[in-house]
Amino acid sequence: MNGANPIVDCGLTCHEEWLRLPLEPTADLSTWSQETATELLRHYGRAAATMDPALFTQELRERAADSRGRGPVHAFALCLPGVDRVAAMLEIDFIHPDETVPEITLDWIVETFTADDFGPPQTTKARLPAGPAVRIRQNFAASEESDGGGRVLMETVTYGLRPPDTGSAVMMFVSWTVPGVADLVERMGDDISETLTVATARDDARSTESER
């Protein structure tokens, strides 16, 4: 039966500049953001001299709260020395087949997750170590406004991974609004997508059985 062995978790390896965000409902985001900002600023050394600690702390807290509100499986923020704002976001989520979408295919992912706000998206199919995948590069108008009152450009790369024998999909969403980081973020996103691994319900059952 399609989807009888759904994905229950995934693993990935990020570059050290990516900060894992706390998504647990019980996490105190104010304390977390203050402690994390202080630690990172100390780590940045001289590069932190141009950064506003209060602004950086607020940015971390708001990004974590925003991700937690969406409820992804995992979320990361790209923090760069000397930059007050989070340079990019990375979120992981799963899609499972249901009555509405009984079969999740790469073509369905492309159709569902593309738009032509700023021209046609750049779509590439590939095979990652964890299975067939599609990479979608496109831009949107972000919800935030620029200093001039216009909509901020949000650049994105979406990776849709279809691990075999699961029926499910792993979606990795990478987005950024900071100018000048596109090449770096795209390169990092491609690297991270190559490290994706999945754990399925069947894997969990086998692990439980072996522990008995």
N, C-alpha and C positions, 0 to 999 in steps of 0.2 A: 504493500500500500504506500502510495506517495506521501512522504512526510511522516512515516511511521518511526523514523529515527531522527527527531528534530535536534537542532543545535541548542545546547543549554549554556555554553560559555565559549569564549575564545581567548586566545593569547596573542600578544604582539610585543615586539621590541621597538621602543622609541629611542630617538637620540636623547642625550642627557638634557637638552634644552626644553624638552616637553615635560610639563608638570601635570601629574595625575590630579584630577579634581575630585573632592569628596562628594559623592552623590547620596550618601546615606541620609535618610530623613532626620536622624538624630545628630548629625554633624553640626557643630557650632561654627558657622561660616565666618563670623566676625573674628573669633579667636584664631581660627585656621588662617585666615587671610593676613592678619596682623603678624602672626608668628612666621608664616611663610615668606611674606614680604621682607621682614627683618633679616631672615636667614639668607635670602637671595641677594639682598643689597650688600650684605657682608661678604658674600661669595664673589660678587661682581667687582669689589675693590674700587679702583679708580673710576671704572666705567659708571659706577653708581652716582658719581658726583653730579651728573646732569639730570638725575632722576628725582622726581617728587615722591617721597615715601608715602604721603597720604593719598596721592592720586594712584600710585601703584597698588596700595592696599585696597582701595576702593574698587579698582579694576579687577583684581583677583576675586574679591567677594562677589561682585556683580556677575562675573563670568561663571563662577561656580553656581550661583543661584539660578542663573538662566539655564544652564545645562541641567541642573537638578529638576527644574520645572518641566523640561522636555522628557526626562526619564530615560536617557540612553543606557546601554549596558556599561559602557566605559566612556570617559571624557578626559581630554587632555588640553592644556593650554601651552602654546609656544611662547616662552619668555626669553627675551634677548637682552644682553647687557646694554645699558644706556637707553632703553626704550621703556617709557612709562606704561604704555599700553600693551595688552596681550597681542602678540604679532599675528597669531593664527589659532584656530580651534580645530580639534579633531574629536569626533564622536563616533562611537561604534553602536550599531543596533542590529537586531535580527528581524527577519520577516519570515513568517511561517505560513504555509498554505492553509486556506480555509474555504468555506463554501463560495465566497466571492471570487477568490483567486485560487482555484484548485491546483494550479501548476505555476510555479515561479520559474521563469526562464530569463536568460540574459536580455532577450528582446523585450520582455515585459518590463524589466528594470529600466531599460533605455526609454521606453515609451512613458513610463510612470514618473521618472525622475529627471526629465529634460524639459526645458522651456526655451523660448527664443526671445527673451527680453532684450538681449543685446546681440542678436544674430544667432545662427544655428550653432549648437554645441559641437565640440570636438569629441567624437566617440571612437574608442579603440577597444577591441576585444583582445584578450590575452589569456594565457594560462599561468596562474600563480601556483606556487608549490601546493597550496591547499585546494586548488581546483580552478575551473574555468571562471573568468572574470571579465568585467567590462569597466572601462575607465571613461568618465564623462567630465570634460573640462568646459565650464560655462560660467557666465557672470549674471548677477541679479542686481536689482536695486534694493539695498539694505533698508531696514526699517528706520535706522537712525538718519538724522539729517546732518549735512555738512555745515561748516561755519557760514557758508553763503546761503543756506536755506534749502539747497537742493538735496536730493537723495544721494547717499553715499554708495559707491560701487562696491558690491561684495563679489569677490572672486572665489570660485569653488572648484574643487575636484571631488567627484563622487566615485567610489570604487564599489562595485557590486560583485560579490563573490558567491559562486554556487558550488559548495563542496559536494562531491558525489555522494549518492546514497543517503541524503539527508532530507531532500525536499525543501529545505530552508535556504535562506540567503543571509550572508553577512554584509551589512552595508557600512562602509567607512566614509564619513563625510568630513572633508577638510575645507575650511573657509577662512578668508582673511579680508580685511578692509584697509590694512596699513600699506601705503604705497611702497614699492621697491623691494618687496620680499617674495614676489611671485616665483622667481626661479628657485630660490632657496626652499620655499615651502613645497613646491611641486616635486623637487628632488627628494626631499624628506618623505613626502607622502608616498612616492613610488617605492622608496626604500622600505618603509614601514609595511606597505601592502605585501611585500615579499616575505615578511616574517609572520603573517597571520596563520594561526593554527586554530582548529576548532575541537571542542569537546561535545559529544552527543549524548543523548539519553542512554544509548546502548553502552557507551563508554562508562557512564556513571554506574550502570547496572553491573557491568563487569568488575569495576573497582570495588563496589559494595560486596559482590560475591566473593572476591579474592580476600577480603578482610575478615570474612567469617571463619 
